[in-house]
Amino acid sequence: MYKAKINRKTVYLITAVASLGGLLFGYDTAVISGAVGALETYFITTLENNDALASSTIFQFKLIISLCILAVGILFGSFVLKFFKRSKAYTIIGIILLLGGVIYYFQFLTLPGVLTENLRNSILGFMVSSALVGCIIGASLGDKTANSIGRRNGLILAAFLFLVSACGSSYPEFMNIFQTNTLTSFIIYRIIGGIGVGLASMLAPLYIAEMAPAKIRGMLVSCNQFAIVTGMLIVYFVNYFIVKGQTEIWINETGWRYMFLSEAIPASLFLLFLLFVPKTPRFQTMKGREDDAIKVLSKLNGPQKASEILAEIKASFNKTKAPWLSFGWTIVIIGILLSVFQQFVGINVVLYYAPEIFKGMGMETDASMLQTIIVGAINMLFTVLAIFTVDNFGRKKLMMIGSAVMAISMIGLGFTLYLQVDGLPSLLMMLLYIAAFAMSWGPVTWVLLSEIFPNKIKGVMAVAVAVQWLANLAVSWTFPMMNNNEALIETFNHGFSYWIYGIMAILSGIFIWKFVPETKEKTLEEMELLWSSKDKLQ
């Protein structure tokens, strides 16, 4: 019997190129962390001394929020159409839009064009988290992009968006082609980068999975998750070396620009390298280009194995998909809540606002940036440990332990701030929290999402991922509103928001314990039988 010889060198090179998409995913989402204070000074403090500029900015802020809500609403409406019959879906979408529109109008649009404390914090929160709107859009369009222009070309598009965002975010006044004020231009360029992140978050692992031989597919796909946390760690180093030894004035005027512009280097390399990697055999076959597919398969797996794999690819197109509610509502709700709790425990508050949190503990700019590097290193180290332990310990056990430790550390961090015990105790609580998340809810959520959905309804995972980005946006946007609120500061001294995240960690542990099945060592077919039996009992 012929034993196929894998061309490991070519496979590893292709994986390394595609994993740059994951690295840029982490780089783009974390680059904002070092610039929050400077952005607040450069963009928002300026508004306090210029009423006309403040009024114009508030009007444009309301407009861009309205457009973002409309775009996200349309995307989620398309998901609703797949869950319900068309007539019922339109009714549900109409009710949601009506209620949301009424609340949004009276609670936001009718507010006067005056820079109040809450509005100021809202603008800051959205400016920091605006890329996440793009992530929702990009992730939602990922499947259509993959099937229309292909996985490789979709990544080329993402690389181009990363490059445009890097340049536009660093110099929004000079690249302001939108005829808006500078703050709005900055937000638009961050959203453009977010679309690139959303596309890369889906297309990079998909490209690797379709190019990698089955024997080493799991290991290679996990490289994408490792690349994400590596990208975060790299940008923490970059931000640190940009601000090291510099004055606050220079950082507020120039330093933050270099942080965003630095992304142009990996984005350019990603764009260049993608021009030299092939399209996936599955996409080539889908488009009727079987000769091209055979060439790629032969190079990766050997000529004898190539025909066999091509036959398997062609056969997979004949498999029928089932309606999304074929296994009942339980599996859908569990998948969505996994995504929601992953964000509601507050992880991206730490990743996006870490330097500002450390400054709030009394640290100088250089020291706060250095502590952020430690956060990134802990995140990467324990993510690697999770990859190697998840199959031994089981998913549920890791998730429940992670929830317990996150709850203790977040509530403890809240108390250290409330009691004004700054310094080492606060830092240790934050690092403990990061380690717990990286060992559990960080990577294991993705493992569970990939395992709980039967192959027939894998499309539901797109809903869970889109909801995850939406939950990320909600948490990141609201953190400055809670953390910078004068009444809450006077009462709780910055501890309030961390207690909220601690409570969410407790609820996440209860949710895993009560409702999420253990998927360790279960085949996808066994999971399908599990949900089928549950559906019959409902």
BAVEXDO-677355 format. One line per 4 residues: number of its first residue (from 1); their letters; for each residue x, y, z of C-alpha. Coordinates in steps of 0.2 Angstrom, whole numbers, plus 5000, padded with zeros to 4 digits. Example, Ala and Ser with C-alpha at 12.3 -4.5 7.8 and 13.67 -1.06 7.14 Angstrom:
# residues 2
1> AS> 5062/4978/5039 ~ 5068/4995/5036
# end
This chain:
# residues 538
1> MYKA> 5000/5000/5000 ~ 5007/5017/4995 ~ 5011/5029/5009 ~ 5009/5047/5004
5> KINR> 5024/5058/5008 ~ 5019/5075/5014 ~ 5029/5090/5007 ~ 5031/5097/5025
9> KTVY> 5042/5111/5020 ~ 5029/5118/5008 ~ 5015/5115/5020 ~ 5024/5124/5034
13> LITA> 5028/5139/5023 ~ 5010/5141/5017 ~ 5004/5139/5035 ~ 5016/5153/5041
17> VASL> 5010/5165/5027 ~ 4991/5162/5032 ~ 4995/5163/5050 ~ 5001/5181/5047
21> GGLL> 4982/5184/5045 ~ 4980/5178/5063 ~ 4995/5189/5069 ~ 4988/5204/5061
25> FGYD> 4971/5200/5069 ~ 4980/5201/5086 ~ 4991/5216/5081 ~ 4976/5226/5075
29> TAVI> 4965/5223/5090 ~ 4978/5226/5103 ~ 4987/5241/5095 ~ 4974/5252/5102
33> SGAV> 4979/5248/5120 ~ 4995/5259/5120 ~ 4986/5274/5112 ~ 4970/5276/5123
37> GALE> 4977/5290/5134 ~ 4984/5299/5119 ~ 4969/5297/5109 ~ 4958/5304/5123
41> TYFI> 4970/5319/5124 ~ 4972/5322/5106 ~ 4954/5320/5100 ~ 4942/5322/5115
45> TTLE> 4950/5334/5126 ~ 4951/5346/5111 ~ 4932/5346/5110 ~ 4931/5353/5128
49> NNDA> 4938/5369/5123 ~ 4929/5371/5106 ~ 4910/5371/5107 ~ 4908/5372/5088
53> LASS> 4919/5357/5085 ~ 4911/5348/5099 ~ 4894/5350/5092 ~ 4900/5345/5074
57> TIFQ> 4909/5330/5081 ~ 4893/5324/5091 ~ 4882/5326/5076 ~ 4894/5315/5065
61> FKLI> 4896/5303/5080 ~ 4877/5300/5081 ~ 4877/5298/5062 ~ 4891/5285/5061
65> ISLC> 4883/5276/5076 ~ 4866/5275/5066 ~ 4875/5268/5051 ~ 4884/5255/5061
69> ILAV> 4868/5250/5069 ~ 4859/5249/5052 ~ 4873/5238/5045 ~ 4874/5226/5059
73> GILF> 4855/5225/5060 ~ 4855/5220/5042 ~ 4868/5207/5044 ~ 4859/5199/5060
77> GSFV> 4843/5201/5050 ~ 4850/5189/5037 ~ 4853/5177/5051 ~ 4836/5178/5058
81> LKFF> 4829/5174/5040 ~ 4838/5157/5041 ~ 4830/5152/5058 ~ 4812/5156/5054
85> KRSK> 4800/5156/5040 ~ 4801/5171/5030 ~ 4785/5179/5036 ~ 4788/5176/5054
89> AYTI> 4806/5182/5052 ~ 4801/5199/5044 ~ 4789/5201/5059 ~ 4803/5198/5072
93> IGII> 4815/5209/5063 ~ 4802/5223/5062 ~ 4798/5222/5080 ~ 4817/5222/5085
97> LLLG> 4820/5237/5074 ~ 4805/5246/5080 ~ 4809/5244/5098 ~ 4828/5247/5095
101> GVIY> 4824/5263/5085 ~ 4812/5270/5098 ~ 4825/5267/5112 ~ 4839/5274/5102
105> YFQF> 4830/5289/5096 ~ 4824/5295/5113 ~ 4840/5289/5123 ~ 4853/5295/5111
109> LTLP> 4848/5305/5095 ~ 4838/5318/5104 ~ 4852/5322/5116 ~ 4859/5340/5114
113> GVLT> 4875/5343/5105 ~ 4884/5346/5122 ~ 4899/5336/5128 ~ 4892/5329/5144
117> ENLR> 4902/5317/5155 ~ 4893/5302/5149 ~ 4894/5307/5130 ~ 4912/5310/5132
121> NSIL> 4915/5293/5139 ~ 4904/5285/5126 ~ 4914/5294/5112 ~ 4930/5287/5119
125> GFMV> 4923/5270/5122 ~ 4917/5269/5104 ~ 4933/5276/5097 ~ 4943/5262/5106
129> SSAL> 4931/5249/5101 ~ 4926/5255/5083 ~ 4936/5242/5075 ~ 4924/5229/5082
133> VGCI> 4910/5235/5071 ~ 4921/5231/5056 ~ 4925/5214/5064 ~ 4906/5210/5065
137> IGAS> 4904/5215/5047 ~ 4920/5206/5041 ~ 4916/5190/5050 ~ 4898/5190/5043
141> LGDK> 4904/5192/5025 ~ 4918/5179/5027 ~ 4908/5165/5020 ~ 4902/5174/5005
145> TANS> 4919/5181/5002 ~ 4927/5164/5003 ~ 4915/5156/4991 ~ 4915/5171/4978
149> IGRR> 4933/5177/4977 ~ 4941/5162/4986 ~ 4951/5160/5003 ~ 4967/5166/4996
153> NGLI> 4960/5181/4987 ~ 4949/5185/5003 ~ 4965/5186/5013 ~ 4973/5197/5000
157> LAAF> 4958/5209/5003 ~ 4960/5208/5021 ~ 4979/5212/5020 ~ 4974/5227/5009
161> LFLV> 4962/5233/5022 ~ 4975/5231/5036 ~ 4987/5242/5026 ~ 4974/5256/5022
165> SACG> 4968/5256/5040 ~ 4986/5257/5047 ~ 4990/5272/5036 ~ 4973/5281/5038
169> SSYP> 4972/5278/5057 ~ 4989/5285/5060 ~ 4986/5301/5049 ~ 4967/5303/5049
173> EFMN> 4968/5322/5045 ~ 4979/5320/5030 ~ 4970/5304/5023 ~ 4953/5311/5026
177> IFQT> 4944/5307/5010 ~ 4927/5307/5019 ~ 4925/5326/5021 ~ 4922/5323/5040
181> NTLT> 4931/5329/5055 ~ 4947/5321/5060 ~ 4939/5310/5074 ~ 4926/5303/5062
185> SFII> 4940/5299/5049 ~ 4950/5290/5063 ~ 4934/5279/5067 ~ 4931/5275/5049
189> YRII> 4948/5269/5046 ~ 4948/5259/5062 ~ 4931/5251/5056 ~ 4940/5247/5039
193> GGIG> 4954/5238/5048 ~ 4941/5229/5058 ~ 4933/5222/5042 ~ 4950/5215/5038
197> VGLA> 4951/5207/5056 ~ 4934/5199/5053 ~ 4939/5192/5036 ~ 4955/5186/5043
201> SMLA> 4947/5178/5058 ~ 4937/5166/5047 ~ 4948/5165/5031 ~ 4965/5161/5039
205> PLYI> 4960/5145/5048 ~ 4949/5140/5034 ~ 4964/5142/5021 ~ 4975/5132/5033
209> AEMA> 4963/5118/5036 ~ 4960/5116/5017 ~ 4978/5116/5013 ~ 4985/5105/5027
213> PAKI> 4986/5086/5025 ~ 4974/5078/5037 ~ 4988/5070/5048 ~ 4994/5087/5054
217> RGML> 4979/5098/5051 ~ 4974/5100/5069 ~ 4992/5106/5074 ~ 4993/5118/5059
221> VSCN> 4976/5126/5062 ~ 4980/5129/5080 ~ 4995/5139/5074 ~ 4982/5153/5069
225> QFAI> 4977/5155/5088 ~ 4995/5155/5093 ~ 4998/5168/5080 ~ 4984/5179/5087
229> VTGM> 4991/5180/5104 ~ 5009/5182/5097 ~ 5003/5197/5087 ~ 4996/5205/5103
233> LIVY> 5013/5202/5112 ~ 5023/5209/5097 ~ 5012/5225/5097 ~ 5014/5227/5116
237> FVNY> 5033/5227/5113 ~ 5032/5239/5099 ~ 5021/5251/5109 ~ 5033/5250/5123
241> FIVK> 5048/5255/5113 ~ 5039/5269/5104 ~ 5035/5278/5121 ~ 5051/5273/5130
245> GQTE> 5059/5289/5137 ~ 5047/5300/5127 ~ 5038/5315/5135 ~ 5019/5314/5137
249> IWIN> 5017/5329/5125 ~ 5027/5319/5111 ~ 5016/5303/5114 ~ 5000/5313/5113
253> ETGW> 5005/5322/5097 ~ 5016/5309/5088 ~ 5019/5293/5097 ~ 5001/5286/5095
257> RYMF> 5003/5289/5076 ~ 5018/5277/5075 ~ 5009/5264/5085 ~ 4995/5263/5071
261> LSEA> 5008/5265/5057 ~ 5019/5251/5063 ~ 5005/5239/5057 ~ 5009/5244/5039
265> IPAS> 5025/5233/5040 ~ 5017/5216/5044 ~ 5002/5220/5033 ~ 5013/5224/5018
269> LFLL> 5023/5208/5021 ~ 5006/5198/5022 ~ 5000/5206/5006 ~ 5017/5202/4997
273> FLLF> 5018/5184/5003 ~ 5000/5180/4999 ~ 5004/5183/4980 ~ 5015/5168/4980
277> VPKT> 5004/5155/4989 ~ 4991/5145/4979 ~ 4972/5145/4980 ~ 4965/5130/4990
281> PRFQ> 4961/5114/4981 ~ 4943/5115/4987 ~ 4940/5132/4980 ~ 4948/5127/4963
285> TMKG> 4936/5112/4963 ~ 4921/5122/4967 ~ 4925/5133/4952 ~ 4927/5119/4941
289> REDD> 4946/5120/4939 ~ 4951/5102/4944 ~ 4967/5102/4935 ~ 4973/5117/4946
293> AIKV> 4967/5108/4961 ~ 4977/5092/4956 ~ 4993/5102/4954 ~ 4991/5109/4972
297> LSKL> 4986/5092/4980 ~ 5001/5084/4971 ~ 5013/5096/4977 ~ 5007/5095/4995
301> NGPQ> 5002/5076/4997 ~ 5011/5067/4982 ~ 5003/5063/4965 ~ 4996/5046/4971
305> KASE> 4986/5053/4985 ~ 4980/5069/4975 ~ 4967/5060/4965 ~ 4960/5051/4981
309> ILAE> 4959/5068/4990 ~ 4951/5076/4975 ~ 4937/5063/4974 ~ 4934/5066/4993
313> IKAS> 4932/5085/4990 ~ 4920/5082/4975 ~ 4910/5070/4986 ~ 4909/5083/5000
317> FNKT> 4899/5095/4989 ~ 4885/5082/4988 ~ 4882/5082/5006 ~ 4865/5091/5010
321> KAPW> 4864/5104/5024 ~ 4850/5104/5037 ~ 4839/5118/5043 ~ 4848/5128/5057
325> LSFG> 4835/5122/5070 ~ 4835/5104/5065 ~ 4842/5100/5083 ~ 4831/5112/5092
329> WTIV> 4835/5129/5101 ~ 4845/5122/5115 ~ 4861/5120/5104 ~ 4859/5137/5096
333> IIGI> 4857/5146/5113 ~ 4872/5136/5121 ~ 4883/5141/5106 ~ 4878/5160/5107
337> LLSV> 4880/5160/5126 ~ 4897/5153/5125 ~ 4902/5168/5114 ~ 4893/5180/5125
341> FQQF> 4901/5174/5141 ~ 4918/5173/5133 ~ 4917/5192/5131 ~ 4906/5197/5146
345> VGIN> 4920/5191/5158 ~ 4929/5207/5153 ~ 4945/5200/5144 ~ 4946/5213/5131
349> VVLY> 4944/5227/5143 ~ 4961/5221/5150 ~ 4969/5218/5133 ~ 4963/5235/5126
353> YAPE> 4964/5246/5141 ~ 4979/5238/5151 ~ 4991/5253/5150 ~ 4977/5265/5156
357> IFKG> 4972/5252/5170 ~ 4990/5252/5176 ~ 4991/5271/5175 ~ 4976/5271/5186
361> MGME> 4986/5260/5199 ~ 4999/5274/5200 ~ 5012/5268/5187 ~ 5021/5280/5175
365> TDAS> 5018/5278/5156 ~ 5034/5267/5153 ~ 5030/5256/5168 ~ 5012/5253/5162
369> MLQT> 5018/5248/5145 ~ 5031/5236/5152 ~ 5017/5228/5163 ~ 5006/5226/5147
373> IIVG> 5020/5216/5139 ~ 5020/5205/5155 ~ 5001/5203/5152 ~ 5004/5198/5134
377> AINM> 5017/5186/5138 ~ 5006/5177/5151 ~ 4992/5177/5138 ~ 5003/5168/5126
381> LFTV> 5011/5156/5138 ~ 4995/5150/5145 ~ 4987/5149/5128 ~ 5000/5137/5123
385> LAIF> 4998/5127/5139 ~ 4979/5126/5135 ~ 4982/5119/5117 ~ 4992/5105/5125
389> TVDN> 4981/5101/5140 ~ 4963/5103/5133 ~ 4962/5085/5127 ~ 4969/5078/5143
393> FGRK> 4959/5088/5156 ~ 4942/5089/5146 ~ 4933/5105/5140 ~ 4921/5107/5155
397> KLMM> 4933/5105/5169 ~ 4945/5118/5161 ~ 4931/5130/5158 ~ 4924/5129/5176
401> IGSA> 4941/5130/5184 ~ 4944/5145/5173 ~ 4928/5153/5178 ~ 4931/5151/5196
405> VMAI> 4949/5158/5196 ~ 4943/5173/5185 ~ 4929/5177/5197 ~ 4941/5177/5212
409> SMIG> 4954/5187/5203 ~ 4941/5200/5196 ~ 4932/5203/5212 ~ 4949/5203/5221
413> LGFT> 4955/5216/5209 ~ 4939/5227/5212 ~ 4943/5226/5230 ~ 4961/5231/5229
417> LYLQ> 4955/5247/5219 ~ 4941/5250/5230 ~ 4952/5249/5246 ~ 4966/5259/5236
421> VDGL> 4978/5245/5238 ~ 4988/5249/5223 ~ 5004/5241/5216 ~ 5008/5222/5217
425> PSLL> 4992/5215/5224 ~ 4982/5223/5209 ~ 4995/5217/5196 ~ 4995/5199/5203
429> MMLL> 4976/5199/5202 ~ 4976/5204/5184 ~ 4990/5192/5179 ~ 4980/5178/5188
433> YIAA> 4965/5183/5178 ~ 4974/5183/5162 ~ 4982/5166/5165 ~ 4965/5158/5170
437> FAMS> 4956/5165/5154 ~ 4971/5160/5142 ~ 4970/5142/5150 ~ 4951/5141/5148
441> WGPV> 4938/5153/5140 ~ 4951/5160/5127 ~ 4955/5144/5117 ~ 4943/5132/5124
445> TWVL> 4928/5142/5118 ~ 4933/5140/5100 ~ 4936/5121/5103 ~ 4918/5119/5110
449> LSEI> 4910/5129/5096 ~ 4919/5119/5083 ~ 4913/5102/5091 ~ 4895/5105/5098
453> FPNK> 4888/5110/5081 ~ 4884/5095/5070 ~ 4891/5096/5052 ~ 4874/5098/5045
457> IKGV> 4871/5115/5054 ~ 4889/5121/5055 ~ 4883/5138/5048 ~ 4876/5142/5065
461> MAVA> 4894/5145/5070 ~ 4894/5160/5060 ~ 4880/5167/5071 ~ 4889/5163/5087
465> VAVQ> 4905/5171/5080 ~ 4896/5187/5075 ~ 4887/5188/5092 ~ 4905/5186/5100
469> WLAN> 4911/5202/5091 ~ 4895/5211/5096 ~ 4897/5206/5114 ~ 4916/5212/5113
473> LAVS> 4910/5229/5106 ~ 4897/5231/5120 ~ 4910/5227/5134 ~ 4924/5238/5126
477> WTFP> 4912/5252/5123 ~ 4904/5253/5140 ~ 4920/5251/5151 ~ 4925/5269/5150
481> MMNN> 4907/5274/5154 ~ 4908/5264/5170 ~ 4927/5266/5174 ~ 4927/5285/5171
485> NEAL> 4910/5289/5179 ~ 4913/5302/5193 ~ 4899/5296/5204 ~ 4905/5278/5202
489> IETF> 4923/5283/5205 ~ 4918/5293/5221 ~ 4908/5277/5228 ~ 4919/5263/5222
493> NHGF> 4936/5270/5216 ~ 4936/5261/5199 ~ 4932/5244/5207 ~ 4914/5243/5201
497> SYWI> 4917/5237/5183 ~ 4928/5223/5189 ~ 4915/5217/5201 ~ 4903/5216/5186
501> YGIM> 4915/5205/5176 ~ 4918/5195/5192 ~ 4899/5191/5193 ~ 4899/5187/5175
505> AILS> 4913/5174/5178 ~ 4902/5166/5191 ~ 4887/5165/5180 ~ 4898/5158/5166
509> GIFI> 4904/5144/5177 ~ 4886/5140/5182 ~ 4881/5140/5164 ~ 4895/5127/5159
513> WKFV> 4891/5116/5174 ~ 4873/5115/5170 ~ 4870/5116/5152 ~ 4886/5113/5142
517> PETK> 4890/5094/5138 ~ 4908/5087/5138 ~ 4914/5085/5121 ~ 4931/5077/5125
521> EKTL> 4934/5061/5115 ~ 4917/5062/5107 ~ 4915/5061/5088 ~ 4905/5073/5079
525> EEME> 4893/5059/5075 ~ 4891/5056/5094 ~ 4887/5074/5097 ~ 4874/5074/5083
529> LLWS> 4866/5059/5092 ~ 4866/5068/5108 ~ 4858/5084/5102 ~ 4845/5073/5092
533> SKDK> 4840/5064/5108 ~ 4839/5081/5117 ~ 4828/5087/5103 ~ 4816/5072/5105
537> LQ> 4814/5075/5124 ~ 4809/5094/5121
# end
